[in-house]
Amino acid sequence: MRKFRSNRRAGPLHASAVALLLFGVTVPAHAITRIRGDLTPCAEIQRILRDEGAVVIRFPSKRIPDYFLYDRYVSPHYFCVPPEVPVTRRINSADNPRCVVHRCERVEPLFNLFDRN
């Protein structure tokens, strides 16, 4: 069998694709910040959301002593993957019992225009 060699060299598109792949593999993933909501001031929570886009907030359970619950809150402009949308929630922070944050949630439409039933 005869083998054929290509005289074509890698073009700029091929080289940039390889560079992008190597860059994506070597860059470490950014860890999400985790904080205690009841010990952090509302302004600090808002700053973290503005600067980082998302934060995991832990808070103590009201029913079980020494047990913590958590949820992921996001900036209202980023980090929700469709069909999820940012929904306004209020949490208890160190200085504000109704600190406004957003959480990604799947929202069902009021009317399904494609329902045949």
C-alpha positions in Angstrom: 0.0 0.0 0.0 1.2 3.4 -0.8 0.9 6.2 1.8 0.3 9.7 0.7 1.7 12.7 2.5 0.0 16.0 2.5 2.2 19.0 1.7 -0.3 21.3 3.4 0.9 22.9 6.6 -1.4 23.8 9.5 -3.0 27.1 8.7 -3.7 30.0 11.1 -7.2 28.6 11.9 -5.8 25.2 12.8 -3.0 26.7 15.0 -5.5 29.0 16.8 -7.8 26.1 17.5 -5.0 24.1 19.0 -3.9 27.1 21.1 -7.4 27.6 22.3 -7.7 23.9 23.3 -4.4 24.0 25.2 -5.4 27.3 26.9 -8.7 25.8 28.0 -7.1 22.7 29.4 -4.4 24.5 31.3 -6.5 27.3 32.9 -7.9 26.2 36.3 -11.6 26.6 36.9 -12.7 29.5 39.1 -14.1 28.3 42.4 -17.4 29.9 43.6 -17.3 31.9 46.8 -19.1 30.5 49.8 -20.3 32.7 52.6 -22.5 32.6 55.7 -25.5 34.7 54.9 -26.5 35.5 58.5 -23.0 36.7 59.3 -22.3 38.8 56.1 -23.7 42.3 55.6 -26.1 42.8 52.7 -23.7 45.3 51.0 -20.9 42.6 51.0 -23.2 40.0 49.5 -24.2 42.5 46.8 -20.5 43.3 46.1 -19.6 39.6 45.7 -22.5 39.1 43.3 -21.5 42.2 41.3 -17.8 41.2 41.1 -18.1 37.5 40.7 -21.5 36.9 39.3 -22.5 34.1 41.6 -22.1 33.0 45.3 -23.1 30.1 47.5 -24.8 31.3 50.6 -25.1 29.1 53.7 -27.5 29.7 56.4 -28.6 27.8 59.6 -31.7 25.7 59.5 -34.6 26.9 61.5 -35.7 23.4 62.4 -32.5 21.4 63.0 -29.9 22.9 65.3 -26.3 23.0 64.0 -27.5 22.1 60.5 -26.8 24.4 57.5 -28.7 24.8 54.3 -27.3 26.5 51.2 -28.3 27.8 47.8 -26.6 29.5 44.8 -27.5 33.1 44.1 -26.5 35.0 41.0 -26.2 38.5 39.6 -29.5 39.2 37.8 -27.7 39.7 34.4 -25.5 36.6 34.3 -25.2 32.9 35.1 -28.7 31.6 34.4 -28.9 29.0 31.7 -32.1 29.0 29.6 -34.9 28.0 30.4 -34.0 29.3 33.8 -34.4 33.0 34.7 -33.2 35.0 37.7 -36.0 35.2 40.3 -35.8 37.8 43.1 -35.5 36.3 46.6 -34.9 37.9 50.0 -32.5 36.4 52.5 -31.5 37.2 56.1 -28.1 38.9 56.2 -26.2 40.3 59.2 -27.7 43.8 58.9 -30.8 43.3 56.8 -33.5 40.7 57.2 -34.7 41.2 53.7 -31.5 41.4 51.6 -32.4 41.2 47.9 -30.7 38.5 45.8 -31.5 36.5 42.7 -31.7 32.7 42.2 -31.9 30.8 38.9 -35.2 29.1 38.6 -37.2 27.4 35.9 -40.4 29.4 35.4 -43.4 27.7 33.7 -45.3 29.9 31.2 -48.8 31.0 32.2 -50.1 29.9 28.8 -48.8 27.1 26.7 -49.5 28.2 23.1 -48.5 24.8 21.7 -50.6 22.6 23.9 -53.2 20.7 21.7 -55.4 19.5 24.5 
